[in-house]
Amino acid sequence: MRYPEDSKAVMTDLVLPSETNPLNNLFGGELLARMDRAASIAARRHSRRIVVTASVNHVAFNKAIPLGSVVTVEAKVSRAFKTSLEIVIDVWIEDRESGRRTKANDAIYTFVAVDDLGNPVPVPKIEPQTDLEKERFEGALRRKQLSLVLAGKMNPKDATELKAIFE
Ligand SMILES: CC(C)(COP(=O)(O)OP(=O)(O)OC[C@H]1O[C@@H](n2cnc3c(N)ncnc32)[C@H](O)[C@@H]1OP(=O)(O)O)[C@@H](O)C(=O)NCCC(=O)NCCS
């Protein structure tokens, strides 16, 4: 049994000119890569195995991140299933003068723990502690089923958590 906090990965870095779009804001693909790196560290800390990105379930580019920003990417395992892990990532930027942090984006990735040959292997269970961790844990099965249905890997008829939303 492990806790979400044990997996927490925090990466802080600047936005440089080579990482921006024509509006001088952080290029979306660069942010996806930063989130993928932080999420893979969180997944590895929880599972202590090789991990691979199985799916990007959700990304919200809510707020543009300007050139020169200090960007902090925080990733934590929200739920462990049999071999897969849901990772929630929060992205923050900080005001240069006040130092105040503002939430810029968030995302949800799925990683799978694998052996040396790339075959999925079981991961330890997780026990959420805080209210936010409990909320994210509760919603994770619904998001997993949605991702599997969209990927054509689950029959919608078997997606019990999704059906419960609409009934
Ligand atoms: C991810 C990968 C290991 C899954 O292999 P697979 O043959 O589909 O294995 P399984 O069907 O047993 O699925 C393994 C787990 O992944 C989950 N999974 C697979 N696809 C998923 C998806 N699209 N969304 C959410 N979960 C997914 C399954 O539900 C299962 O979870 P569980 O064991 O916790 O219940 C395999 O597809 C792979 O190696 N992909 C390439 C990964 C990679 O290279 N990533 C970097 C991209 S550049």
The ligand as an ORCA input file, in Angstrom:
! r2SCAN-3c Opt
* xyz 0 1
  C       0.442      0.495    -22.830
  C       0.590     -0.971    -23.243
  C       1.694     -1.610    -22.396
  C      -0.731     -1.659    -22.953
  O      -0.633     -2.943    -23.459
  P      -1.948     -3.836    -23.719
  O      -1.567     -4.987    -24.529
  O      -3.083     -2.954    -24.160
  O      -2.176     -4.395    -22.288
  P      -3.523     -4.601    -21.525
  O      -4.703     -4.693    -22.440
  O      -3.268     -5.726    -20.557
  O      -3.650     -3.246    -20.710
  C      -2.783     -2.971    -19.645
  C      -3.445     -1.922    -18.771
  O      -3.491     -0.708    -19.509
  C      -4.808     -0.198    -19.512
  N      -4.992      0.527    -20.768
  C      -4.623      0.138    -22.004
  N      -4.979      1.087    -22.895
  C      -5.564      2.075    -22.199
  C      -6.161      3.309    -22.562
  N      -6.206      3.725    -23.832
  N      -6.692      4.081    -21.582
  C      -6.646      3.694    -20.294
  N      -6.093      2.519    -19.883
  C      -5.567      1.733    -20.829
  C      -5.682     -1.443    -19.413
  O      -6.976     -1.125    -18.949
  C      -4.889     -2.248    -18.406
  O      -5.106     -1.704    -17.119
  P      -5.232     -2.610    -15.777
  O      -4.284     -3.761    -15.908
  O      -4.806     -1.684    -14.688
  O      -6.662     -3.018    -15.664
  C       0.938     -1.138    -24.757
  O      -0.167     -0.694    -25.536
  C       2.164     -0.363    -25.159
  O       3.286     -0.802    -24.899
  N       1.973      0.815    -25.799
  C       3.075      1.672    -26.182
  C       3.500      2.541    -25.008
  C       4.494      3.590    -25.417
  O       5.430      3.292    -26.136
  N       4.277      4.832    -24.963
  C       5.060      5.932    -25.368
  C       4.452      6.490    -26.601
  S       5.665      7.255    -27.583
*
